[in-house]
Amino acid sequence: MTEYAVRVRGLRKRYGEVTAVNGVDLDIRRGEVFGLLGPNGAGKSTTVEILRGHRARDAGEVSVLGADPARAGRGWQARIGIVWQDESAAEESTVQETVRHFARYYPRPRDPDEVIALVGLEEKARSRTKALSGGQRRRLDVALGVIGRPELLLLDEPTTGFDPVARRQFWQLIRALADEGTTIVLTTHYLEEAEALADRLAVIAAGRLLATGEPATLAGRGEAEAIVRWTDPDGREYEAVTAEPTALVGELAARYGGEVPGLRVTRPTLEDVYLGLIGHGRDGGSGHGGGSGHAGSDHGRDGGSGQGDDSHHTREGSKR
């Protein structure tokens, strides 16, 4: 029987005339990394705040680690860690003082020095918070979120301000926490991050849940047609949309006597699927493979008549 860390049914929240969360249902399994994707104002942060018990809901049922966040006590709160978007520690304390101070709030905290190392702040351990860069302050926020060895860790845009190296280090930390059995809920605008870390994803826009699934299969991504692109010896480019890319590549290999010039085979990226779900990238540009389109768009280039048979929709491009 599946154990759930989080179960949400019919969650609603309004701010005056604005509906921030509109009937969201979620099931998050214990031990999984669950990503929440959506544009600014989609309702992601409000949902996280409700899960933590920091904001009252207007309607719906919510269970987090077996308790209703609206009624849970201090013991339940100690089992949850959180990193807010705009959190920051006291400026006059050093990194080491801050982490050690927060460790005292928990019954079985991690070793503060170990946590400082995990977030890559060893060299700044004796520096005051006010002397840290924006990315370093964000790393300190993450340290405070994990110091209590939480069963559930809520991360709201945790790598904002991180450079690429720091972001990869953070990913290693999240994977290590997940390996220990920590359930992690992650909101992020970095689709690469979501795909690298999340076991499953949910896409939210305008307060509504649009899709849920594994990154590789979200919204039919795994069954989507592929685009096969190649180049004739005279420099003319072709691309074909097909459900049978292996068969088409075989046909092309026979046609060209082995190696297919300029061969590329692509399927929709997570970005393509995400943009399609939230309603962007519908006008102009190619669909998947280009980083700006969406699943299901017209992938052909403007140009002459196509090649191929009924199972491969091929368009011819112009010479370079």
Secondary structure, 3 states (H helix, E strand, C coil): CCCEEEEEEEEEEEECCEEEEEEEEEEEECCCEEEEECCCCCCHHHHHHHHHCCCCCCEEEEEECCECCCCCCHHHHCCEEEECCCCCCCCCCEHHHHHHHHHCCCCCCCCHHHHHHHCCCHHHCCCEHHHCCHHHHHHHHHHHHHCCCCCEEEEECCCCCCCHHHHHHHHHHHHHHHHCCCEEEEECCCHHHHHHHCCEEEEEECCEEEEEECCCCHHHHHHCCEEEEEECCCCEEEEEEECCHHHHHHHHHHHHCCCCCCCEEECCCHHHHHHHHHCCCCCCCCCCCCCCCCCCCCCCCCCCCCCCCCCEEEEEEEEC
